[in-house]
Amino acid sequence: MQGTSDPNAEFVDAAALCGHLVPAGSVHRFLAEHRGRLFPDELFGDLFPSDRGRPSVPADVIATVMVLQALGGLSDRDALAELRTNIAWKVAAGLSLTDEGFHPTVLTLWRNRLRASDAPERIFDAVRAVIAETGVLGGKTRRVLDSTVLDDAVATQDTVTQLIASIRRVRRLSPAAAALELVGHDYSDPGKPRIAWDDTEAREALVSALVDDALVVLAGVEGLALDAETADAVGLLALVAGQDVEPGDEDGTWRIAPRTAPGRVISTVDPDARHVHKSVSSYRDGYKAHVAVEPTTGLICSQRLSPGNAPDGPIGVELMHQEAPGRQVLADSAYGTGETRAQLTRRRHRLAIKPWPLADTGRFARDDFWVDQDARTATCPAGHTVALTPANNAVFGRHCRDCDRRERCTTARDGRTLKLTDHDADLVEARRAWRDGDFADDYRQWRPMVERTLAWLVRRGRRVAYRGTARNRIWLAHRAAAVNLQRLVTLGLDHHHAWVLTS
């Protein structure tokens, strides 16, 4: 059953005896005065539907600890150490000076219940409701979209380690797999295979044997009735066995392929983590935090965590679905695809999004051609006009033979072919608006402000605390809630019959 806080202060109540030591204008002082109003019992009532059993730790205390934990980037154990020894934490949570707190696993229990509920991000939603009640965003119609990399909490694994770990897991979960005779490795041995790792032939022989073992295991469990956990393990084994290898030179052999598979699983411990490319030459492993930010206040209006290889554009569209139509959306070129622009435009948002630049080949680019979508024709820089094909291509082949501008246009033997995308007109207009500076002033003034909010978000570190997207989404939601609450307190958040900002 759900526990509740006793409104009557104890004789050694931390707030009564030491509350004056907690600075005014701090998140700790704010929570000491308003945690029950911000996080009422009914907000968490569905997590403990039964009236039987031992009462849980009060909801306002748990929510307070989770916010302070996120604000400090602390582990469960370190957060409870702060609650036990830090006067400011005791004051914020409404505990007595002699209260020893609770076991760190209580936080795990609450997060698990939140994750299984219909509103796993309710702490972030509670703070967002406060933002709405203050009216601080009233009349502020700009939203900036951006993302930042979050490092995963596990080590990246090589192909051999992934194969062994995946086979070992399936054998542990499935008696049928455990009964199979495998020859590639002793899977009861927790260490790596004992081979000459600098010997290319030995490495290739090991990889081939491990892949063969994986195929034997997959064949052995095919058609069996598997529970959800075992089915997930089998699916992961199938993915790992195929993502990094290719057939060898001899029949029946395998070798590591000289390429990285798109969407490659980088760890069997956290199968959701992915390679994150923030530039052509730099990448990291983990997740991405996506945010929609109001630039003048720095408040996070919405957020989402995704695997690191997820594109920014579609998630940006999801974040803007929560906004009223007519917002000015500012974003860099990661959000500049045609489909992203089309979906935001359909929501009647005004776009100030930097377009993808055209490749500088030294020859005529797409914007040097004139396309009439109504007449279904295209005209090249030399003035030749052709009809668009059903595939939306403009084939200038015969006009290129004797054209005096051919060297500046194409090196193709059959002449220039202009291939148009579904959103070609939108992209052409976006590049024209960027060149002509239609929204340049707004972009330069407001787009960089999101970097301030992202800095607040990762101030205590970029490494996520857990494994898996679902768990880390709650982690990000709590950190975003803590950042927003700290910002609101800085702006003078108080309660006088309603939530208001006093500064």
The 8 nearest C-alpha neighbors of each residue, nearest first, counted from 0:
[[1, 54, 50, 47, 49, 51, 52, 55],
 [2, 0, 55, 54, 47, 3, 57, 44],
 [1, 3, 54, 55, 57, 56, 0, 4],
 [4, 2, 57, 5, 1, 58, 40, 56],
 [3, 5, 57, 6, 2, 59, 60, 58],
 [4, 6, 7, 3, 8, 57, 9, 93],
 [7, 5, 4, 8, 3, 93, 9, 35],
 [8, 6, 5, 9, 4, 12, 10, 93],
 [9, 7, 12, 6, 10, 5, 15, 11],
 [8, 10, 12, 11, 7, 95, 94, 13],
 [9, 11, 12, 8, 95, 15, 16, 13],
 [12, 10, 95, 9, 96, 13, 16, 97],
 [11, 13, 95, 9, 15, 14, 10, 8],
 [14, 12, 95, 96, 90, 16, 17, 15],
 [15, 13, 18, 90, 17, 12, 16, 93],
 [16, 14, 12, 13, 18, 17, 11, 8],
 [15, 17, 13, 14, 18, 12, 11, 19],
 [18, 16, 14, 19, 13, 20, 15, 86],
 [17, 19, 14, 20, 21, 15, 16, 90],
 [18, 20, 17, 21, 22, 14, 16, 15],
 [19, 21, 18, 17, 22, 87, 86, 23],
 [20, 22, 19, 18, 87, 28, 23, 27],
 [23, 21, 25, 20, 24, 28, 19, 27],
 [22, 24, 25, 28, 21, 29, 19, 26],
 [23, 25, 22, 488, 489, 28, 26, 29],
 [26, 24, 28, 27, 23, 22, 29, 488],
 [25, 27, 29, 28, 485, 30, 488, 24],
 [28, 26, 91, 30, 25, 29, 87, 31],
 [29, 27, 31, 25, 26, 30, 23, 21],
 [28, 30, 26, 32, 31, 27, 33, 25],
 [31, 29, 34, 33, 91, 27, 32, 28],
 [30, 32, 91, 28, 29, 90, 33, 34],
 [31, 33, 30, 29, 34, 28, 91, 35],
 [32, 34, 30, 36, 35, 31, 29, 37],
 [35, 33, 30, 37, 36, 38, 59, 31],
 [36, 34, 39, 38, 33, 37, 59, 40],
 [37, 35, 33, 34, 39, 38, 59, 32],
 [36, 38, 34, 35, 33, 39, 125, 126],
 [37, 39, 35, 59, 36, 34, 42, 40],
 [40, 38, 35, 41, 42, 36, 37, 59],
 [39, 41, 42, 43, 58, 44, 38, 3],
 [40, 42, 44, 43, 39, 45, 38, 58],
 [41, 43, 40, 39, 44, 38, 121, 45],
 [44, 42, 41, 45, 46, 40, 58, 47],
 [43, 45, 41, 46, 47, 42, 40, 48],
 [46, 44, 48, 47, 43, 42, 41, 116],
 [45, 47, 44, 43, 48, 112, 113, 116],
 [46, 48, 0, 1, 45, 49, 44, 43],
 [49, 47, 45, 46, 44, 50, 0, 1],
 [48, 50, 0, 51, 47, 52, 1, 46],
 [51, 49, 0, 48, 52, 1, 47, 54],
 [52, 50, 49, 0, 53, 54, 48, 1],
 [53, 51, 0, 54, 50, 49, 55, 1],
 [52, 54, 0, 55, 51, 2, 1, 50],
 [55, 53, 2, 0, 1, 52, 56, 3],
 [56, 54, 2, 1, 57, 0, 53, 3],
 [55, 57, 2, 58, 54, 61, 60, 3],
 [58, 56, 3, 2, 60, 4, 59, 55],
 [57, 59, 61, 60, 40, 62, 56, 43],
 [58, 60, 62, 38, 61, 57, 35, 34],
 [59, 61, 63, 92, 58, 57, 62, 64],
 [60, 62, 58, 64, 63, 59, 65, 57],
 [63, 61, 65, 59, 64, 60, 58, 66],
 [62, 64, 60, 66, 61, 65, 59, 92],
 [63, 65, 61, 67, 62, 66, 68, 60],
 [66, 64, 68, 62, 63, 67, 69, 61],
 [67, 65, 69, 63, 481, 68, 64, 70],
 [68, 66, 70, 64, 69, 65, 71, 63],
 [67, 69, 65, 73, 71, 66, 70, 78],
 [70, 68, 478, 72, 66, 67, 71, 477],
 [69, 71, 67, 68, 481, 72, 66, 478],
 [70, 72, 68, 69, 73, 67, 459, 78],
 [71, 73, 69, 459, 70, 68, 74, 460],
 [74, 72, 68, 71, 78, 77, 75, 69],
 [73, 75, 77, 76, 78, 72, 68, 464],
 [76, 74, 78, 103, 77, 79, 73, 106],
 [75, 77, 79, 74, 78, 103, 80, 73],
 [78, 76, 80, 74, 79, 75, 73, 81],
 [79, 77, 75, 81, 80, 76, 68, 73],
 [78, 80, 82, 81, 76, 77, 83, 103],
 [79, 81, 77, 83, 78, 82, 84, 76],
 [80, 82, 85, 78, 84, 79, 83, 77],
 [83, 81, 79, 88, 80, 84, 85, 89],
 [82, 84, 80, 99, 81, 100, 79, 85],
 [83, 85, 81, 82, 80, 86, 89, 88],
 [86, 84, 81, 88, 87, 82, 83, 89],
 [85, 87, 89, 88, 90, 84, 13, 17],
 [88, 86, 90, 89, 85, 21, 91, 27],
 [87, 89, 91, 82, 90, 85, 86, 92],
 [90, 88, 94, 86, 92, 91, 87, 82],
 [89, 91, 14, 87, 93, 13, 88, 92],
 [90, 92, 31, 27, 88, 30, 89, 93],
 [93, 91, 60, 89, 90, 94, 63, 88],
 [94, 92, 90, 91, 89, 31, 14, 95],
 [95, 93, 89, 92, 13, 98, 12, 90],
 [94, 96, 12, 13, 98, 97, 11, 9],
 [95, 97, 13, 98, 11, 12, 94, 89],
 [96, 98, 95, 99, 11, 94, 83, 12],
 [97, 99, 95, 100, 96, 94, 83, 89],
 [100, 98, 83, 97, 101, 82, 84, 96],
 [101, 99, 98, 83, 82, 79, 102, 94],
 [100, 102, 103, 99, 105, 79, 56, 104],
 [101, 103, 104, 105, 100, 79, 106, 76],
 [104, 102, 105, 75, 76, 106, 79, 101],
 [103, 105, 107, 106, 102, 108, 75, 101],
 [106, 104, 108, 103, 107, 102, 109, 101],
 [107, 105, 109, 104, 108, 103, 110, 75],
 [106, 108, 104, 110, 105, 109, 111, 103],
 [109, 107, 105, 111, 106, 110, 112, 104],
 [108, 110, 112, 106, 111, 107, 113, 105],
 [109, 111, 113, 107, 112, 108, 114, 106],
 [112, 110, 114, 108, 109, 113, 107, 115],
 [113, 111, 109, 115, 110, 114, 46, 116],
 [112, 114, 119, 110, 116, 111, 115, 109],
 [113, 115, 119, 111, 112, 116, 110, 470],
 [114, 116, 112, 113, 111, 117, 119, 118],
 [117, 115, 113, 118, 114, 119, 112, 46],
 [116, 118, 119, 115, 113, 114, 120, 121],
 [119, 117, 116, 121, 120, 113, 114, 115],
 [118, 120, 113, 114, 116, 121, 117, 473],
 [121, 119, 118, 123, 122, 476, 473, 124],
 [120, 122, 124, 123, 118, 119, 125, 42],
 [123, 121, 125, 124, 120, 126, 477, 480],
 [122, 124, 480, 126, 121, 125, 120, 476],
 [123, 125, 121, 127, 122, 126, 128, 120],
 [126, 124, 122, 128, 127, 123, 121, 129],
 [125, 127, 129, 123, 128, 124, 480, 130],
 [126, 128, 124, 130, 129, 125, 123, 131],
 [129, 127, 131, 125, 126, 130, 124, 132],
 [128, 130, 126, 132, 127, 131, 133, 498],
 [131, 129, 127, 128, 133, 132, 126, 135],
 [130, 132, 128, 129, 134, 133, 127, 136],
 [133, 131, 129, 134, 130, 498, 128, 497],
 [132, 134, 499, 498, 130, 135, 131, 129],
 [135, 133, 137, 136, 131, 132, 130, 499],
 [134, 136, 133, 137, 130, 131, 500, 132],
 [137, 135, 139, 134, 138, 131, 130, 293],
 [138, 136, 134, 139, 135, 140, 131, 133],
 [137, 139, 140, 136, 135, 134, 141, 326],
 [140, 138, 136, 137, 141, 293, 295, 135],
 [139, 141, 326, 138, 327, 142, 325, 136],
 [142, 140, 327, 326, 139, 293, 328, 143],
 [141, 143, 293, 328, 292, 291, 327, 329],
 [142, 144, 329, 292, 291, 330, 328, 446],
 [145, 143, 291, 330, 290, 329, 315, 142],
 [144, 146, 290, 289, 330, 143, 291, 147],
 [147, 145, 289, 288, 290, 287, 148, 144],
 [146, 148, 288, 287, 149, 289, 145, 453],
 [147, 149, 287, 286, 288, 150, 146, 461],
 [148, 150, 461, 286, 287, 462, 285, 463],
 [151, 149, 462, 285, 461, 284, 463, 286],
 [150, 152, 285, 463, 153, 462, 284, 272],
 [151, 153, 463, 464, 465, 462, 466, 150],
 [154, 152, 151, 155, 269, 268, 266, 466],
 [153, 155, 156, 152, 266, 151, 268, 265],
 [154, 156, 266, 265, 153, 157, 284, 151],
 [157, 155, 266, 265, 160, 161, 154, 158],
 [156, 158, 160, 159, 161, 155, 265, 266],
 [159, 157, 161, 160, 162, 156, 243, 239],
 [158, 160, 162, 161, 157, 163, 206, 209],
 [159, 161, 163, 157, 158, 162, 156, 164],
 [162, 160, 164, 158, 159, 163, 267, 165],
 [161, 163, 159, 165, 160, 164, 166, 158],
 [162, 164, 166, 160, 165, 161, 167, 159],
 [165, 163, 167, 161, 162, 166, 160, 168],
 [164, 166, 168, 236, 162, 167, 163, 161],
 [167, 165, 163, 169, 168, 164, 162, 170],
 [166, 168, 164, 170, 165, 169, 186, 163],
 [169, 167, 171, 165, 170, 166, 164, 172],
 [168, 170, 172, 166, 171, 167, 232, 173],
 [171, 169, 177, 176, 167, 173, 168, 172],
 [170, 172, 168, 169, 173, 167, 177, 174],
 [173, 171, 169, 170, 229, 168, 174, 228],
 [172, 174, 176, 170, 175, 169, 171, 177],
 [175, 173, 177, 176, 178, 170, 172, 171],
 [176, 174, 178, 173, 177, 220, 219, 179],
 [177, 175, 170, 173, 178, 179, 174, 216],
 [176, 178, 170, 174, 175, 179, 173, 171],
 [179, 177, 175, 176, 174, 180, 170, 173],
 [178, 180, 176, 177, 181, 175, 216, 219],
 [179, 181, 178, 182, 177, 212, 215, 176],
 [182, 180, 212, 183, 179, 184, 215, 185],
 [181, 183, 184, 180, 212, 208, 185, 209],
 [182, 184, 208, 209, 181, 212, 205, 185],
 [185, 183, 182, 186, 192, 209, 181, 163],
 [184, 186, 187, 188, 183, 182, 192, 181],
 [187, 185, 188, 184, 167, 163, 189, 166],
 [186, 188, 185, 189, 167, 184, 190, 171],
 [187, 189, 186, 190, 185, 191, 184, 192],
 [190, 188, 187, 191, 186, 185, 164, 192],
 [191, 189, 188, 192, 193, 187, 186, 185],
 [190, 192, 193, 189, 160, 188, 159, 163],
 [193, 191, 194, 190, 184, 185, 205, 188],
 [192, 194, 191, 195, 196, 190, 184, 205],
 [195, 193, 196, 192, 201, 202, 198, 205],
 [194, 196, 198, 197, 201, 193, 202, 199],
 [195, 197, 198, 194, 202, 201, 199, 193],
 [196, 198, 195, 199, 202, 201, 194, 200],
 [199, 197, 201, 196, 195, 200, 202, 194],
 [200, 198, 202, 201, 203, 197, 196, 195],
 [201, 199, 203, 202, 198, 204, 205, 197],
 [200, 202, 204, 198, 199, 203, 205, 195],
 [203, 201, 205, 199, 204, 200, 196, 206],
 [202, 204, 206, 200, 205, 201, 254, 207],
 [203, 205, 201, 207, 202, 206, 200, 208],
 [206, 204, 208, 202, 203, 207, 209, 201],
 [207, 205, 203, 209, 208, 204, 210, 254],
 [206, 208, 253, 204, 210, 252, 205, 209],
 [209, 207, 183, 211, 205, 206, 210, 204],
 [210, 208, 212, 183, 206, 211, 207, 205],
 [211, 209, 213, 207, 212, 208, 240, 206],
 [210, 212, 208, 214, 209, 213, 207, 215],
 [213, 211, 209, 215, 210, 214, 181, 208],
 [212, 214, 210, 216, 211, 215, 217, 209],
 [213, 215, 217, 211, 212, 216, 218, 210],
 [216, 214, 212, 218, 213, 217, 219, 211],
 [215, 217, 219, 213, 218, 214, 176, 212],
 [218, 216, 214, 219, 220, 215, 221, 213],
 [217, 219, 215, 221, 216, 220, 214, 213],
 [220, 218, 216, 217, 221, 215, 176, 175],
 [221, 219, 217, 223, 218, 222, 216, 176],
 [222, 220, 218, 223, 219, 217, 216, 224],
 [221, 223, 220, 224, 219, 218, 225, 217],
 [224, 222, 220, 221, 225, 219, 175, 226],
 [225, 223, 222, 226, 220, 221, 230, 229],
 [226, 224, 230, 229, 223, 227, 228, 173],
 [225, 227, 229, 228, 230, 224, 231, 172],
 [228, 226, 230, 229, 231, 225, 232, 224],
 [229, 227, 231, 230, 226, 232, 225, 172],
 [228, 230, 232, 231, 226, 227, 225, 172],
 [231, 229, 227, 233, 232, 228, 225, 226],
 [230, 232, 234, 228, 229, 233, 227, 235],
 [233, 231, 229, 235, 230, 234, 169, 236],
 [234, 232, 236, 230, 235, 231, 229, 169],
 [235, 233, 231, 237, 236, 232, 230, 238],
 [234, 236, 238, 232, 233, 237, 239, 231],
 [237, 235, 233, 239, 165, 238, 234, 240],
 [238, 236, 234, 240, 235, 239, 233, 241],
 [237, 239, 235, 236, 241, 240, 242, 234],
 [238, 240, 236, 241, 242, 237, 235, 162],
 [241, 239, 237, 238, 236, 210, 242, 162],
 [240, 242, 239, 238, 244, 243, 237, 245],
 [241, 243, 239, 260, 238, 244, 240, 263],
 [244, 242, 256, 255, 241, 260, 158, 259],
 [245, 243, 255, 256, 254, 241, 242, 253],
 [244, 246, 256, 254, 253, 255, 247, 243],
 [247, 245, 253, 252, 254, 248, 244, 251],
 [248, 246, 253, 252, 254, 249, 245, 250],
 [247, 249, 250, 246, 252, 253, 254, 251],
 [250, 248, 247, 252, 251, 246, 253, 254],
 [249, 251, 252, 248, 247, 246, 253, 207],
 [250, 252, 249, 253, 246, 247, 207, 211],
 [253, 251, 247, 207, 250, 249, 246, 254],
 [254, 252, 207, 247, 246, 245, 244, 206],
 [253, 255, 244, 247, 203, 245, 207, 206],
 [254, 256, 244, 243, 245, 257, 253, 206],
 [255, 257, 244, 245, 258, 243, 254, 259],
 [258, 256, 255, 259, 243, 244, 245, 254],
 [259, 257, 256, 260, 243, 255, 244, 261],
 [258, 260, 261, 263, 243, 257, 256, 242],
 [259, 261, 263, 242, 262, 258, 243, 264],
 [262, 260, 263, 259, 242, 308, 264, 274],
 [261, 263, 260, 264, 308, 273, 274, 259],
 [264, 262, 260, 261, 265, 273, 242, 259],
 [265, 263, 270, 266, 273, 262, 272, 239],
 [264, 266, 155, 156, 263, 273, 272, 270],
 [265, 267, 156, 268, 269, 155, 270, 264],
 [266, 268, 270, 269, 161, 165, 164, 265],
 [267, 269, 266, 270, 153, 466, 154, 164],
 [268, 270, 466, 267, 266, 271, 467, 272],
 [269, 271, 267, 266, 272, 264, 268, 265],
 [270, 272, 269, 467, 306, 468, 273, 264],
 [273, 271, 285, 306, 270, 269, 286, 151],
 [274, 272, 307, 285, 284, 308, 306, 265],
 [273, 275, 284, 283, 307, 308, 285, 276],
 [276, 274, 307, 283, 282, 308, 284, 273],
 [275, 277, 282, 278, 281, 274, 283, 279],
 [278, 276, 282, 275, 281, 279, 148, 283],
 [277, 279, 281, 276, 280, 282, 275, 283],
 [278, 280, 281, 276, 277, 282, 275, 283],
 [279, 281, 278, 282, 276, 277, 283, 275],
 [282, 280, 278, 279, 276, 277, 283, 275],
 [281, 283, 276, 275, 277, 274, 278, 280],
 [282, 284, 275, 274, 276, 285, 281, 150],
 [285, 283, 274, 275, 273, 150, 151, 272],
 [284, 286, 151, 150, 272, 273, 307, 149],
 [285, 287, 307, 306, 149, 305, 148, 272],
 [286, 288, 148, 307, 305, 149, 147, 304],
 [287, 289, 304, 146, 147, 303, 148, 290],
 [290, 288, 146, 303, 302, 145, 304, 287],
 [291, 289, 302, 145, 301, 144, 292, 146],
 [290, 292, 144, 301, 143, 300, 299, 142],
 [293, 291, 299, 143, 142, 300, 298, 294],
 [292, 294, 142, 297, 298, 295, 296, 141],
 [293, 295, 297, 448, 296, 292, 445, 449],
 [296, 294, 297, 293, 448, 445, 298, 139],
 [297, 295, 298, 294, 293, 486, 136, 135],
 [296, 298, 294, 293, 452, 295, 292, 299],
 [299, 297, 296, 293, 483, 292, 300, 486],
 [300, 298, 292, 301, 291, 483, 297, 290],
 [299, 301, 292, 291, 298, 293, 302, 127],
 [302, 300, 291, 299, 290, 318, 303, 292],
 [303, 301, 290, 289, 291, 318, 304, 299],
 [302, 304, 289, 288, 290, 305, 472, 301],
 [305, 303, 288, 472, 287, 289, 475, 286],
 [304, 306, 287, 286, 307, 309, 303, 468],
 [307, 305, 286, 272, 308, 309, 273, 271],
 [306, 308, 286, 275, 273, 287, 285, 309],
 [307, 309, 275, 306, 273, 274, 310, 262],
 [308, 310, 307, 306, 305, 311, 287, 314],
 [311, 309, 312, 308, 313, 314, 333, 307],
 [310, 312, 314, 313, 315, 334, 333, 309],
 [311, 313, 334, 315, 339, 314, 310, 316],
 [314, 312, 316, 315, 311, 339, 317, 310],
 [315, 313, 317, 316, 312, 311, 318, 310],
 [314, 316, 312, 318, 317, 313, 311, 319],
 [315, 317, 313, 319, 314, 318, 320, 312],
 [318, 316, 314, 320, 315, 319, 313, 321],
 [317, 319, 315, 316, 320, 301, 321, 314],
 [318, 320, 316, 322, 321, 317, 315, 291],
 [321, 319, 317, 322, 318, 316, 323, 346],
 [322, 320, 319, 318, 323, 317, 301, 300],
 [323, 321, 319, 320, 324, 326, 318, 300],
 [322, 324, 325, 321, 326, 320, 319, 346],
 [325, 323, 347, 346, 348, 326, 322, 320],
 [324, 326, 348, 347, 349, 323, 327, 140],
 [327, 325, 348, 140, 141, 324, 349, 328],
 [326, 328, 349, 141, 350, 348, 140, 142],
 [327, 329, 350, 142, 351, 143, 326, 349],
 [330, 328, 143, 351, 352, 446, 142, 144],
 [331, 329, 352, 144, 143, 334, 353, 145],
 [330, 332, 353, 333, 352, 334, 335, 329],
 [331, 333, 335, 353, 354, 334, 355, 352],
 [334, 332, 331, 335, 311, 312, 336, 330],
 [335, 333, 312, 332, 336, 331, 311, 330],
 [334, 336, 332, 354, 333, 355, 352, 353],
 [337, 335, 339, 338, 334, 340, 312, 355],
 [336, 338, 422, 340, 339, 341, 426, 335],
 [337, 339, 341, 340, 336, 342, 422, 312],
 [340, 338, 342, 336, 341, 337, 312, 343],
 [341, 339, 337, 343, 338, 342, 344, 336],
 [340, 342, 338, 344, 339, 343, 337, 345],
 [341, 343, 345, 339, 344, 340, 338, 346],
 [344, 342, 346, 340, 345, 341, 348, 339],
 [343, 345, 347, 341, 346, 348, 342, 340],
 [344, 346, 342, 347, 343, 341, 348, 340],
 [345, 347, 343, 344, 348, 324, 342, 325],
 [348, 346, 344, 345, 325, 324, 349, 343],
 [347, 349, 325, 326, 344, 346, 324, 343],
 [350, 348, 327, 326, 328, 325, 347, 351],
 [349, 351, 328, 352, 327, 348, 329, 344],
 [350, 352, 329, 328, 438, 442, 353, 349],
 [353, 351, 330, 329, 350, 331, 335, 354],
 [352, 354, 332, 331, 335, 330, 351, 355],
 [355, 353, 335, 332, 430, 429, 356, 352],
 [354, 356, 332, 335, 357, 353, 336, 333],
 [357, 355, 354, 358, 430, 332, 359, 353],
 [356, 358, 359, 355, 364, 365, 366, 360],
 [357, 359, 360, 356, 364, 361, 355, 362],
 [358, 360, 361, 357, 362, 364, 356, 363],
 [361, 359, 362, 358, 364, 363, 357, 407],
 [360, 362, 359, 363, 407, 364, 408, 358],
 [363, 361, 407, 408, 360, 364, 409, 359],
 [362, 364, 408, 367, 407, 365, 361, 380],
 [363, 365, 366, 367, 362, 357, 368, 358],
 [364, 366, 367, 368, 363, 417, 357, 427],
 [365, 367, 368, 364, 427, 369, 363, 430],
 [368, 366, 365, 364, 363, 380, 369, 379],
 [369, 367, 379, 366, 365, 378, 380, 370],
 [368, 370, 378, 377, 379, 371, 367, 366],
 [369, 371, 377, 376, 372, 378, 368, 375],
 [372, 370, 376, 374, 373, 375, 377, 369],
 [371, 373, 375, 374, 370, 376, 424, 377],
 [374, 372, 375, 371, 376, 370, 377, 387],
 [373, 375, 371, 376, 372, 386, 370, 377],
 [376, 374, 372, 387, 373, 371, 386, 377],
 [377, 375, 386, 371, 387, 374, 385, 370],
 [376, 378, 370, 384, 385, 369, 371, 393],
 [379, 377, 384, 369, 383, 368, 382, 370],
 [378, 380, 368, 382, 381, 383, 369, 384],
 [381, 379, 382, 368, 367, 378, 383, 363],
 [382, 380, 379, 383, 404, 402, 378, 403],
 [383, 381, 379, 380, 378, 384, 368, 369],
 [382, 384, 378, 379, 381, 385, 398, 380],
 [385, 383, 378, 377, 382, 379, 376, 386],
 [384, 386, 377, 376, 393, 378, 387, 395],
 [387, 385, 376, 375, 377, 388, 393, 384],
 [388, 386, 393, 376, 392, 375, 391, 385],
 [387, 389, 391, 392, 390, 386, 393, 394],
 [390, 388, 391, 387, 392, 386, 375, 393],
 [389, 391, 388, 392, 387, 418, 419, 393],
 [392, 390, 388, 389, 387, 419, 418, 393],
 [391, 393, 418, 388, 387, 417, 390, 419],
 [392, 394, 417, 387, 416, 377, 395, 388],
 [395, 393, 416, 396, 392, 417, 415, 385],
 [394, 396, 415, 398, 416, 397, 414, 399],
 [397, 395, 414, 413, 399, 398, 394, 415],
 [396, 398, 399, 400, 395, 414, 413, 394],
 [399, 397, 395, 396, 400, 402, 383, 401],
 [398, 400, 402, 414, 396, 397, 401, 405],
 [401, 399, 398, 402, 397, 396, 414, 405],
 [400, 402, 399, 403, 398, 405, 397, 404],
 [403, 401, 399, 404, 405, 400, 398, 381],
 [402, 404, 405, 401, 406, 381, 399, 407],
 [405, 403, 402, 407, 406, 408, 381, 399],
 [404, 406, 408, 407, 402, 403, 409, 399],
 [407, 405, 408, 404, 409, 410, 403, 362],
 [408, 406, 362, 405, 404, 363, 409, 361],
 [407, 409, 405, 362, 363, 406, 404, 415],
 [408, 410, 411, 415, 405, 406, 407, 414],
 [409, 411, 412, 406, 414, 408, 405, 415],
 [412, 410, 414, 413, 409, 415, 416, 396],
 [411, 413, 414, 410, 409, 415, 396, 400],
 [414, 412, 396, 411, 415, 397, 399, 400],
 [415, 413, 396, 411, 399, 412, 395, 409],
 [416, 414, 395, 409, 396, 394, 417, 411],
 [415, 417, 394, 393, 395, 418, 414, 392],
 [416, 418, 393, 392, 419, 394, 415, 365],
 [417, 419, 392, 416, 393, 391, 420, 390],
 [420, 418, 391, 392, 423, 417, 421, 393],
 [419, 421, 423, 422, 418, 391, 337, 424],
 [420, 422, 423, 419, 337, 424, 391, 338],
 [423, 421, 337, 425, 420, 424, 426, 338],
 [422, 424, 420, 426, 425, 421, 419, 427],
 [423, 425, 427, 426, 422, 428, 372, 421],
 [426, 424, 428, 422, 423, 427, 429, 337],
 [425, 427, 429, 423, 428, 424, 337, 430],
 [428, 426, 424, 430, 429, 425, 423, 431],
 [427, 429, 431, 425, 426, 430, 432, 424],
 [430, 428, 426, 432, 431, 427, 354, 425],
 [429, 431, 433, 427, 432, 428, 354, 434],
 [430, 432, 428, 434, 433, 429, 435, 427],
 [433, 431, 429, 437, 435, 430, 434, 436],
 [434, 432, 430, 436, 431, 435, 429, 437],
 [435, 433, 431, 436, 432, 430, 437, 429],
 [434, 436, 432, 433, 437, 431, 439, 430],
 [437, 435, 439, 433, 438, 434, 432, 440],
 [436, 438, 432, 435, 439, 433, 434, 440],
 [437, 439, 436, 441, 440, 351, 442, 433],
 [440, 438, 436, 442, 441, 437, 443, 433],
 [441, 439, 443, 442, 438, 444, 436, 437],
 [442, 440, 444, 438, 439, 443, 445, 446],
 [443, 441, 439, 446, 440, 444, 445, 438],
 [442, 444, 440, 441, 445, 446, 439, 447],
 [443, 445, 441, 442, 440, 446, 447, 448],
 [446, 444, 448, 442, 447, 441, 443, 294],
 [445, 447, 442, 448, 329, 443, 143, 444],
 [448, 446, 449, 445, 450, 443, 444, 451],
 [449, 447, 450, 294, 446, 445, 451, 297],
 [448, 450, 452, 451, 447, 294, 446, 453],
 [449, 451, 453, 448, 452, 447, 454, 446],
 [452, 450, 454, 449, 453, 448, 455, 297],
 [451, 453, 455, 449, 454, 450, 297, 456],
 [452, 454, 456, 450, 455, 451, 449, 457],
 [455, 453, 451, 452, 456, 457, 458, 450],
 [456, 454, 452, 458, 453, 457, 451, 482],
 [455, 457, 453, 454, 458, 452, 482, 479],
 [458, 456, 460, 461, 454, 459, 455, 453],
 [457, 459, 455, 460, 454, 456, 461, 453],
 [460, 458, 72, 457, 71, 461, 456, 70],
 [459, 461, 457, 458, 462, 72, 463, 456],
 [462, 460, 149, 457, 150, 463, 459, 148],
 [461, 463, 150, 149, 460, 151, 152, 464],
 [464, 462, 151, 152, 465, 150, 149, 461],
 [463, 465, 152, 462, 471, 474, 466, 74],
 [466, 464, 463, 471, 470, 152, 467, 474],
 [467, 465, 269, 152, 470, 471, 468, 464],
 [466, 468, 271, 469, 470, 269, 471, 465],
 [467, 469, 471, 470, 472, 271, 305, 306],
 [470, 468, 472, 471, 467, 473, 114, 466],
 [471, 469, 472, 473, 468, 467, 465, 474],
 [470, 472, 474, 468, 473, 469, 465, 475],
 [473, 471, 475, 469, 474, 304, 470, 468],
 [472, 474, 476, 471, 475, 470, 120, 477],
 [473, 475, 471, 477, 472, 476, 478, 470],
 [474, 476, 478, 472, 477, 473, 479, 471],
 [477, 475, 473, 479, 478, 474, 123, 120],
 [478, 476, 480, 474, 475, 479, 69, 123],
 [477, 479, 69, 481, 475, 480, 476, 482],
 [480, 478, 482, 476, 481, 477, 475, 483],
 [479, 481, 123, 477, 483, 478, 482, 484],
 [480, 482, 478, 484, 66, 479, 483, 70],
 [483, 481, 479, 485, 484, 480, 486, 478],
 [484, 482, 486, 480, 481, 485, 298, 479],
 [485, 483, 487, 481, 486, 482, 480, 488],
 [484, 486, 488, 482, 483, 487, 26, 481],
 [485, 487, 483, 489, 484, 488, 482, 490],
 [488, 486, 490, 484, 489, 492, 485, 483],
 [487, 489, 492, 491, 485, 490, 486, 484],
 [490, 488, 486, 487, 491, 485, 24, 492],
 [489, 491, 487, 488, 502, 492, 500, 486],
 [492, 490, 501, 500, 488, 502, 489, 493],
 [493, 491, 500, 488, 487, 499, 490, 501],
 [494, 492, 499, 498, 500, 491, 495, 501],
 [493, 495, 498, 497, 499, 496, 492, 33],
 [494, 496, 497, 498, 493, 499, 500, 492],
 [495, 497, 494, 498, 499, 493, 36, 132],
 [498, 496, 495, 494, 499, 132, 133, 493],
 [497, 499, 494, 133, 493, 132, 129, 495],
 [500, 498, 133, 493, 492, 494, 497, 501],
 [501, 499, 492, 491, 502, 493, 490, 133],
 [500, 502, 491, 499, 492, 493, 490, 494],
 [501, 491, 490, 500, 492, 489, 499, 488]]
